[in-house]
Amino acid sequence: MASPAIRPRTGASTLSGMASTRVFAARLAGLVVLGPDGESIGRVRDAAISIRYDRQQPRVLGLIVELPTRKRIFVPMLRVTSIEPGSVSLNTGTVSLRRFQKRPGEMLALAQILDSRVQVEDPDLPELDGVEVFVADLGMEQTRTRDWVVSRVAVRRYRGLGRALRRSAVHVVDWTEVRGLTLQQLNLPGQSVTALLEQFEGLRPADVAHLLRELPEKRRIELVRALDDERLADVVQELPETDQIDVVQNLGVSRAADVLEAMDPDDAADLLGELPKGEAEALLAQMDPEESEPVRRLLEYSPYTAGGMMTPEPVVLHPAANVAEALARVRDPDLPAAMASMVFVVRPPTATPTGRYLGCVHTQRLLREPPATLLGGIVDTDLSQLRPETSLPAVTRYFATYNLVCGPVVDAENHLLGAVTVDDVLDHLLPEDWREHDEEAHEVHAAAHAGVSSQAVAEGEVQ
């Protein structure tokens, strides 16, 4: 996350020169963490601090470092030897691989303290007297005893949103001159998420989902409510079912229905299928009928069948369409790669359930044909189809037998109902907790590339 342009008071250094003992927390985010031999361990994502009940400066306990596996671990500040413009160096190559878990009294500098509303009592800044401001950054410095403390707080005034907010003046004050940074006040609802949203800009939905799960519950709820419907829908689709349910139940019926409308129908059906019947029906009733109708159809099938796994919105064209039209459809950047691998050819209507299913054309075949070639002349009529009641094991064998990443689902009357993609199959084959269950294997793989023994990984340390 980009740090605001802060001018520290006299004697405070920044990350603009040699190794520093005075830094701003937001400037640490994303820095590479290096061992004593220069090997990369991960990247800084946050800092854990201990909030005291008096007004003394909080101790900076350590850095939250994200490994290549995306797991976040804790590295004590006493192991930090230097902080430079592009990296943080440690005095040891041995770090605990145990997942970071926040303890009572600890707070995350970036995820929980930035954007907090505070008041400043600084006689040198009378213009801030009685004015509500928010925390833009935290100044950290190393003491003579090698401990790190939060000594400064950078604050901004509330002046609207967007660019106007970013252009407002920044003031750096002593920690002791700030009111509102107690554990009780930091846990009050209504905190802004501007800094968090900046951290998530440009990230894939799966990565945002992973980071969302790492946040404390209060901040997770605030962030979820701040995301727009389309972005939130993409993120929810990447969450485990229990987290999906938690998100939906914290949004309220109206907002949750809007998010479900923005989700892929098969993912929305999977989520609604996990909710109590009354809650699911209330959400379906709140959705636009055009959006809820395909979801209702999917809910008629067992979740572990082709009908329950399929999406009702594959690429469908009539036989008089040409190759150029088909290629234009599969070039859609919002179309998943697996779905773009095949075009289905049917008699009108082309909306599912379609008219008579004629066959399919693989994208590779489209690339070998002249643009004016009609699809009806190159359609593959020999590929077997899936029935909506086909079981998950049978669907898995189907994909393995024909080396496919996408397959048609056709009913007994030869109408195309939708398509199953290989990612749908994997989602149902893997255990519900596969994101955590597979983590150890990833750690072994990453550690092997770093020259770490599997025994060290098993013992919970990287050396």
N, C-alpha and C positions, 0 to 999 in steps of 0.2 A: 504494500500500500504506500502510495506517495505521501510523504510527510509535508505538513504546511511549511511555508517559508518562515521559519522562526529565527529571530535574532536574540540569542541568549544575552544575559547581562554580562558585564565585564568579567572576564576570567573563565567563562563557560565555553568549552570547545565543542566542536561538532565533528561529524564524520567527513570532513573535507581535507584532512591532511594525514598525519601519521596516526599510529595506534592511539586511541582516545580512552580516557577514563571518565569522560562526560559525554553522554549521548542522549538522543531522544528516542523513545521506544519505537515510534512508528518507523524510524529509519532502519531499525533492525530487521523488520519484516522482509523476508525473502533472501537475506544474506546467507551465503554458503557457510556451513560449519565445517571446519577443517581439524583433523587430528594433528598430532605433533609432527608427523611425517608428511603433512600436506594432503593426506587422503580425505576425500569428501565423505562426510557422515550423513548430512542432510541439509535442510534449510530452516532458518528461524521463522517461526510462525507467531510467536507470542512470548510474553514474559510473565512469570508468576510472581506476585508480590504479596507480602503479608501486611494486611491493614491492621493498625493498632487502634486501641480504644481511646488513647490520648492523641494529642496533636503532633506527636513525634513522627519523623519521617519514616515511611514504611520501608522495610527491607525488601530488596529484590532477591528472591530466593533462587531463581534460575530461569533458564530459557526453555520454551516449548519448541522442540525440534521435530520437524517432519522428515521421516526416513523416506527412501525411494519407494517403499511399499505403501506410503501415505499414512502409516501409523505414526502417532505423535508420542514422543517420549520426553522425559524431563532431564535436563542437564544442569546441575548446580552451578551457580555463578562462580564458586570458588575454583571451578575447573576452567574458567575462561582466562586465558593469558593476555589476549589482545583483541580489540575490536577495531577493524580497519574499514575503509570505504566499501570494500566488496566482500568482506568475509569476517567471520569470528573464528579465532583459533583457540584450541583447547590444549591443556597441558598433559592430556592423556588420551590414548586411543581407546580406552575402555569406558563404555557407556552402557547403562542399563537399557535393555530392550523392553522393559515392562511399560505397558501403555500408561500414559500420564493420567492420573486421576486427581482432581482438585480436592484438597483437604479443607476442613472447616477453618475459616479465617483467611483463606487464600483467595485472591482475585486475579483474573487475567487482565493485563494492562490494556491490550488492544480490544479484546472481545467484550469486556465488561465495563471498563472505566472510561474509555474514549466515548465522547458524545453524551456523557453524564451532565445534567444540569447542576450548576454550582453557583455560589456567591463568593465574591472576592472582597476581603477587608484589607485593602492596601492603602495606606495614607498617601503613597506616591501616585495612586490611580483613582482620584476622586470621581472621575467620570464613570467608574464601575460600581460605585457605592449604591447598594440597593438594586442593582441591575442583575437580572438572571443571565448567566453566560453558560457556555458549555465547554467541556474539556476537549481540546484539539490534539494534545500530545502530553507526554510525561517525560520530564528530564531526569535521567538517571546518572549517578556519579559514584565512583569508587572512593571509599574512605581510607584513612591511613591504616586501618586494620584489615584492608582488602575486602571488606564487606561492600556491597552495593546498596544504595538507598535511592528512593525517589525524593529528590530535593526540589524540583521545579515542576510547575504545572503551566502549560500553555493553554490559554483560554481565548475564545472568540465570543462576540456578542451575537445574539439572534437577530439577523437582518434579512428575513425572508428565506428563500430556498435557492438551490442551484448555484449559479455563478455569483449571485449577490451574496450568498452565504460565504462562498470561498474567498471573496474579495474583502470581507470584513477584516478589521485590524486584529492582529494577534498580540496578546500581552503575555509575558512570561513572569510568573510570580512565585514566591516561596510556597512550598506545600503548606506551611503553617498559616498562610494567609487565605487559604481556601476553605470554605464551609460547604458541606454536602457530600463529602467523600468518606462517610462512615459505612460500615457493612450494611446497616439497616437502610440507609438512604440509597445506597447503590442497588439494593434489591427491590426498590419501589418500581412499579410499572410505568410505562410512558417514555422510556428512554429512546432517543433517536438511534437510528441504525446507519447513518450516513457513512461512517468509517467502515462498517462491516460490508456494506454494499460495494464500496470501492475495492475491498479485498477480493470480492467475487467477480468483478468485471472481467470478461474474457474467458472465464473458466467454463468447462463443459458441465452440463447438468449433473453428470455422475460425480464430478469432483465437488460441486456445490453441495450435493446431497451428503457426501461423506463429511464435509466440513460442518454442515448443519447439525449432524448427529453428534459432533464433538462439542457443540456449544452448551452452556448451562441452559436449563429449561426456560428461564425467563427470557434470555436473549434469543433463544430459538423461536419462541412464540412471536416476539417482536419482529424478528427478521422475516418470518413467514408472512406476517400480516403486511409487511412493507413491499414484498415482491409483487410484481404485476401478475395477472392471471396466467398469461402464456408462460412466463419464466417459471412460476411456481408449479404449473402443470408439468413442465419438463422435469423439474427437480423431484416432484412427488413420485413420478414414474420410476425414478432410480432409487427410491427408498424401500427398505423392507416393509412388509405388510403392517407390522405393528406400528411403525413410525408413520406410515401413510394414514392409518386410522387416527392416530394422535393428532396429526396435522388437520385432518378434515373436521374432527370434533372440536378443535380450537378455533375454527374459522366462522362457525355459525352456518346455518342452512343456506342462506342466500349466497354468501361468498363461496362456500364449498361447492354449490351447484355450478357457479361460474367457472371454477377451476376444473370440475369434472367435464364440463363442456369443452374445455380447451385440451383435455387429455385425449390420447388415442382411445377409441371406443373399447378395444379389448382390455387396455389397462384400467379404464374406468369401470368396466364390468368386473374385473378381478377385485378391485377395491370394494365396490358395492357388495360383492358376494361375501366379503368378510365382515360386513356390518350387520347388526341386528336388522331383521326384515323391516321393522317399522321405520328405522332411520334411513335405510336404503330407499324405501318407497317415498319418504318425504323428500329426499334429495332428487329422485327421479321426477317427482311431480313439480319441483321447482325449476328443473332444467327446461330449456327450449324443446318442444316436441320433436323437432327435426334432429336434435342432438341426442335426445333420450331414446328415440325409437330403435336405432341400431344397438344401443347398449342393452335395452330390454330383450332384443332378440338373442344377444349373446348370453344373457343370464338364463336363458332356457336350457342351455347345454351344461353338462357336467364340466367343471374346470379342467379336468384331466382327459379331455377328448379334443379332437381336432376342432370341433365347433366351439368349445370353450376357450381354445387358445388362439383362434384365428382373428384377424382384423377384417372388418367388412369393407375396407376401403383400399383394395389393391389397385394396380394400374389396369384399367379395363377399357378396351376399344372395340369397335365393330369391324367386320372384315373389310369394309371399303376404305378404312383409314390406311394411310401409307406409312412407310418407314420413317419419314421425316417427322410426322406427327407423333409416332411412338417414341422416337428419340427425344423429342422435346419434352414429353411427359416424364421420362426416366431421368432427365437432367435436372429435375426439380431438386434444389439443394435441401429442401425440407423432407424429401423422401428418404427413408432409411435405405442403406446400401442393399440389404437383403431383398427388400421389396422392389428395388429398382432392377433386380436381376432378371425379371420376367414380366412380360406383358400378356394379359389374358384376353382372348378374342371371343366375343359372344354376339348373339343376335340381340337387337334392341329389346328391352331397355338395357342400358349399360350400368345402371345403379343396382347394387345387390339388394335382394336376389335378382339376378339378371335374367335376360332371355336365355335361349338355348346355348349352352356352353359348347364352343367349337374346338378349343385347344389353346395352346400358348405359343409364344415366340420368345426365345431367350435373347437377352440383350446382345450377347456375342453375335448371334445370327443377324440382328439388326445392323450391327456395325459392318457386316460383310456385304450388305445388300444396297443397291442404288436407292436414293431417297424417295423416288416415286413409286417404288415397288409396293403393291397392296399387301396388307397383312394376310388377307384371305388366301393368298398364293403361297405363303411360306409358313403357315401355321403348323405346329407340331401336334398331330392328333393321336400320337401313340403313347404319350406320357400318361401313366395311371393317375387317377385322381383319388383324393381322400374323401371319405364320407364324414359328415359331421359327428357321427357316433364313434369314429375310429379312436381307439385307445392310445394313450401316450406311448406305450412300448411299440405299438404298431406304427405310429407316426415317426418314432425314432428310427425304426428299421427302414421305413420308406425313404427318409432323407439319406441314410447311409447307403442304401441300395442304388439310388439314382444320382448320388453325389450332388444333391441340391441344397440350396439355402432358402428356397421358397417353393411352396407347393399349393395347388388349387384345392379348395374344399367345395364339393359339388353334391347336391341332394339327389334323391332318387328320381326326380323329374328332370334331371340334367340342367339345373339352374346353378350358376356360380353363386355361392354364398359368401365367399371371402377367401383368404389365403393365410396359411401358416408359415411363419419364417423361423429360421433356425434359432434366433434369439428367444422366440417364444418357447421353443422346446427346451432350451437350456434353462430358462427361468423356472420351468416346472420340474426339470430333472435335478437341479441343484437343491441342497437343503436350504430352508428359509434363512438360516444364519450363515450362508456361504461367504458373505463379505468378511465376517470375523473368522470363520472356520478355516478359510484358506490362507489366512494371514501368515501363519508360521511357515508354510511352504514358500511364500513370497520372500520372507525374511532370510530363509536359508539360501534362496537363489541370489538375493541381493548381496548377502554376506559373502557368498562364494566368489562373486565378482570382485569384492573388496579384499579378498584373501583371508577371510575369517573362517575358522573351523566350525563345522556343524555342532561340535561339542560346546563351543562358546555360545552359539545361538541357543542351544538347548538349555544352557545355564542362565539365560536371560541377559547376556552381555555380549557386546561387540568389542573385540580387542584389536 
